[in-house]
Amino acid sequence: MRYAIISDIHSNLEALRAVLDRTASLNVDATFCLGDIVGYNANPNECVEIVRSEGIRCILGNHDSRAAGLEEPDDFNPLAAKAVLWTREQLTGENKKYLEGLPRELRVDDLVLIHGSIHDTDRYILYKDDIVVNFRSLKDLPGPPRIGFFGHTHVRIAFVLARSLLSMEYADVLDIYDDRYYLINPGSVGQPRDGDPRAAFAVYDAKDHTVTFHHAEYDVKTCQDKVIRAGLPPRLAERLAVGR
Ligand code: ZN
C-alpha cells in the first residue's frame, strides 16, 4: 500500500489543492490527515468539505476541537485564539459536526496516526523527553504499530529508534527497517514553520519500505489576501511567505 500523509491544513485552500494535485499523480491508495484542518487561514469550510468529499480519513487536531466548540482556546496564543473563534463563527453546522466526530487516533496497518502525541492531542513532540515518552507509548501499543505519524509542530522531521539509539533524519527518502521504531512528521500543508514556505506532505510506501517527503508550491499570495480580507491578524498572512 502507498499512503499520502498530510497534516495541519489550517484552512489554507490553495495549499490543500496544490498538495492533492500532487498526490493524485503519485499513485497513492489512500490519503490520511493528522488533524488541524482548520484554524489560522480563511477557508475553513472549503477545506473541511474537500477532506470529506475526497474521503480522506482524518483525526482531530487541537484547532479542530476548539473551532468545533469541544474545548475553549484558553491556552492558545492571542493570534491563534482570534483565528479559531473566527473559524467557529464561519463553520457550517454540518462541518462542525464532522469535526466533533473525528477520532483522536487512528490505527492503519503498522501505523498509528496522531496529532500531537500518542494519547495526547495537545502535547508537542519537540524535546528529548517528549520523544522518549512517545517511543515508549508506541512500543506499548497493542498490535503491530511501530511507525507513528504526528503533526502539530508544523516541522518536518523523522525520529528513529534503533535498539536504544535515537537519531533524527532529514533525508528526503527515509528507509524503514523492520527492527526500528519511527516517529515521523510530514510537515504542514497550510502553515509550514521549518523555513520552507512550500506545502509539505509525505508518502509512506509499505512495499518499498520507504517514507518520501514532498513539497508543493502553491499560490501563497492568494491565501494571504484572503486572510487580510477576512480581518484575521496580518501576522498570519506574513508568516506564510517565510514558512515560520
Ligand atoms: Zn496545527
Boltz pocket constraint, residues with backbone or C-beta under 6 A from the ligand:
constraints:
  - pocket:
      binder: B
      contacts: [[A, 8], [A, 10], [A, 35], [A, 36], [A, 61], [A, 63], [A, 152], [A, 153], [A, 154]]
      max_distance: 6.0
